[in-house]
Amino acid sequence: MTPANRPIKICFISPKAYPLFNADVKEVFGGAEVDLYFLSRELAKYKDFQVSFITADYGQEKFETIEGVRIIKSLDFKENPVIGAIKVWRAMRAADADIYFREAPSSAGFLLALFCKLNRRVFVYRTASRGECDGGYLKQHFLGGRAFLWSLRKAALVVVQNETDETEICRTAGVSAVVIPNAHPLPALSQAQRDTVLWVGRSTPLKRPGLFIDLAEQMPGESFTMICQRATGDDDFHALAQRAENVKNLKFIKRVPFHETASYYQRAKIFVNTSDSEGFPNTFVEACKYAAPILSLSINPDDFLTTHKCGLCADDDWEKFLKQFEFLAKSQEARDYGMNGRRYAEKKHDIEKIVKRYKELFLALTARSASRNNRPEKSD
């Protein structure tokens, strides 16, 4: 309980997360939305927290409760951005939270930091990608980058996904951060035939989906499955889908409801990642928790693939990548990599363990905020 002997009120803001709460809404979302969906749902199980979640307008009611989380409708993506900002501000007022939590850089993050500063509330920010930490986002977005840096420095707590990002965000932004891994529920393993090579993600360029199609073309003896949502603003998605559909050994799926993706990971003999930049992909955790060995072209945060022997990384070397693929496709060791991944997920990503860390941090933040807000102002 808070110093006022009431539950801590925490509000998550992630406009594109609503399709995770309502599977009937078939719209795009990403890893940041998955992170906050899992965390909000888990926190809502505890009586010492009241959880709300601000999403965009997908035609739902203004307020509704799903899985113990109070959903607050805000902006419509089709509206004028100024009107959208006003609606988000009103939604934050309606939440009336002690702590406001955001992941991934955007105008919503700046708005949230400003709201918390003006209303003396606690702002917590969690990074979603390496670019937010190594200075890449600041270089690519001049005005947006400055707004992001300001909001980052106003946060009472910054959370990153891995130790490298912790070091980098201190170097580039002068911000101290804590490392908390992505939190996932861990269902019991079930036996399934491993009969496909899997890729899951959005069609955004940093994920380099075309390289997975290249891999399928070069390995005609294997079966491939590609679950690829159209990224927001991707005008080349139709061409990508058309190319994929012309590859005989590749099954291209434009969308699978999040709650149904488990069966694909359970069938994966190899899970492939082709991204050139990530924080710690949720797809890695999904692969690990369903014991699918991982093959990464470039991404290996904190060298976890090699340290914990969950899979292989080719260091962005295509020829090495192909050799590693052939090894995993033919070797009995692939199963060992998969089971190592499951053990790694149980050790590092179990949401029941991780939520306890968040609870401790949130209790400390609210106590500190209450002490500061109750402190009498100095007289001149």
C-alpha positions, -999 to 999 in steps of 0.1 A, spaced: 0 0 0 10 36 -5 18 59 25 -19 69 23 -28 32 29 -44 28 -5 -34 8 -36 -8 23 -59 -25 36 -91 -3 29 -121 -12 38 -157 4 24 -188 2 43 -220 7 25 -253 -19 35 -280 -14 5 -302 -18 -21 -275 -56 -25 -276 -55 -54 -301 -37 -74 -274 -66 -70 -250 -92 -75 -277 -82 -102 -303 -112 -92 -325 -93 -60 -334 -70 -70 -362 -45 -41 -361 -7 -39 -359 13 -39 -326 49 -45 -317 71 -57 -289 67 -26 -267 30 -32 -267 35 -68 -257 58 -58 -229 33 -35 -213 3 -58 -219 20 -86 -200 32 -63 -172 -1 -45 -167 -21 -78 -167 3 -93 -141 3 -63 -118 -35 -62 -119 -35 -95 -100 -22 -78 -69 -46 -60 -45 -20 -33 -37 -21 -20 -73 -49 -5 -94 -39 -7 -131 -52 14 -160 -40 14 -196 -44 42 -221 -49 30 -257 -61 45 -290 -96 46 -302 -105 13 -319 -143 18 -316 -145 5 -281 -162 20 -251 -146 50 -234 -138 29 -203 -138 -9 -200 -121 -35 -178 -103 -65 -194 -82 -90 -174 -84 -67 -144 -70 -37 -163 -91 -6 -167 -88 4 -204 -91 41 -212 -98 52 -248 -79 82 -261 -68 94 -296 -80 83 -330 -49 79 -353 -69 95 -382 -75 127 -363 -54 159 -362 -24 154 -340 -33 183 -318 -68 169 -311 -51 135 -304 -27 151 -279 -57 167 -261 -75 134 -259 -44 117 -245 -40 144 -219 -76 140 -209 -71 102 -206 -41 108 -184 -63 130 -161 -90 103 -161 -64 77 -150 -54 99 -120 -25 76 -114 5 78 -90 28 63 -117 27 66 -155 46 41 -175 56 43 -211 78 23 -235 93 33 -269 100 69 -280 72 90 -295 53 122 -290 32 104 -264 63 99 -243 71 137 -243 34 145 -235 35 120 -206 67 134 -192 53 169 -193 20 158 -177 39 142 -148 61 172 -143 32 196 -142 10 174 -120 38 161 -97 33 125 -107 59 97 -112 71 90 -148 87 57 -156 102 50 -190 113 17 -205 135 15 -237 123 -7 -265 154 -7 -288 191 -3 -290 188 30 -309 173 47 -279 204 39 -259 233 42 -283 224 76 -297 210 63 -330 175 77 -323 189 111 -314 208 113 -347 179 102 -368 153 125 -353 165 161 -347 134 176 -330 119 143 -319 153 133 -305 156 164 -284 120 159 -270 129 123 -263 161 133 -245 142 158 -224 115 133 -214 141 107 -206 159 130 -182 126 138 -165 119 102 -157 120 91 -121 131 57 -134 145 44 -167 144 7 -174 165 -10 -201 164 -45 -215 201 -55 -212 234 -45 -197 249 -31 -229 219 -7 -232 225 3 -196 260 14 -204 251 31 -237 222 52 -223 245 65 -196 271 74 -222 248 91 -247 221 106 -226 238 109 -191 209 88 -177 213 61 -151 191 30 -158 182 -3 -142 182 -36 -162 150 -56 -161 145 -83 -187 113 -87 -207 87 -104 -186 67 -133 -200 43 -158 -186 58 -193 -190 33 -220 -199 42 -257 -195 60 -272 -225 39 -294 -247 53 -319 -273 48 -309 -309 64 -319 -342 92 -295 -352 86 -292 -389 92 -255 -399 116 -227 -398 99 -196 -383 102 -158 -386 79 -135 -367 78 -97 -369 66 -65 -385 77 -54 -420 98 -25 -407 132 -22 -425 152 -27 -393 139 -63 -391 150 -69 -427 122 -94 -436 135 -98 -472 165 -116 -459 143 -144 -446 128 -148 -480 164 -150 -494 171 -178 -469 140 -197 -480 150 -194 -516 185 -207 -509 173 -237 -488 146 -253 -510 147 -285 -491 133 -269 -459 98 -256 -449 96 -220 -439 68 -200 -421 68 -162 -421 44 -143 -399 48 -107 -410 25 -78 -400 25 -48 -422 44 -21 -403 27 13 -400 34 34 -431 50 5 -451 42 12 -487 63 -17 -499 45 -44 -479 24 -56 -509 56 -62 -529 72 -81 -500 41 -103 -496 40 -110 -534 76 -120 -534 72 -143 -505 41 -159 -519 61 -169 -550 85 -190 -530 71 -225 -530 86 -237 -497 76 -205 -478 42 -200 -461 36 -163 -458 10 -152 -431 1 -116 -429 -13 -118 -394 -18 -142 -365 -36 -131 -333 -10 -129 -306 -27 -155 -285 -24 -180 -313 13 -176 -320 23 -202 -294 15 -231 -317 39 -217 -344 68 -215 -319 61 -250 -307 64 -263 -342 96 -243 -350 127 -264 -356 146 -231 -359 135 -196 -350 153 -170 -373 159 -133 -366 173 -111 -394 171 -77 -376 200 -53 -377 190 -35 -344 169 -46 -314 169 -41 -276 159 -76 -266 133 -90 -290 102 -105 -274 103 -130 -302 136 -143 -287 118 -149 -254 89 -165 -272 113 -189 -290 131 -197 -257 100 -204 -237 87 -228 -263 122 -244 -266 129 -234 -302 166 -230 -311 175 -195 -323 195 -185 -353 203 -148 -354 219 -130 -384 231 -101 -363 214 -96 -329 228 -112 -298 221 -89 -268 246 -94 -240 258 -124 -259 230 -144 -244 228 -169 -273 264 -180 -269 266 -176 -231 235 -197 -224 238 -218 -256 203 -209 -267 213 -207 -304 238 -192 -328 246 -157 -341 264 -151 -374 276 -115 -366 259 -102 -397 280 -125 -420 256 -141 -445 279 -170 -455 284 -179 -418 246 -176 -413 239 -201 -441 264 -226 -426 249 -222 -391 215 -228 -406 225 -260 -422 241 -271 -389 210 -265 -369 187 -280 -395 206 -313 -396 221 -316 -361 206 -333 -330 222 -304 -310 194 -281 -321 171 -297 -295 197 -290 -268 198 -253 -278 161 -252 -276 160 -268 -241 188 -244 -230 166 -216 -242 137 -228 -221 159 -230 -190 172 -195 -198 136 -181 -200 127 -197 -167 157 -181 -151 156 -146 -166 121 -139 -180 95 -155 -157 70 -127 -151 60 -140 -117 96 -133 -106 101 -101 -125 69 -84 -113 82 -86 -78 112 -64 -88 88 -39 -104 66 -39 -73 96 -30 -51 106 -2 -74 71 12 -76 67 12 -39 100 30 -34 91 56 -61 57 64 -47 71 67 -11 98 90 -24 73 110 -44 49 113 -14 78 125 8 88 151 -18 53 164 -24 45 167 13 77 186 21 70 222 30 83 249 6 112 270 18 103 306 26 124 334 11 
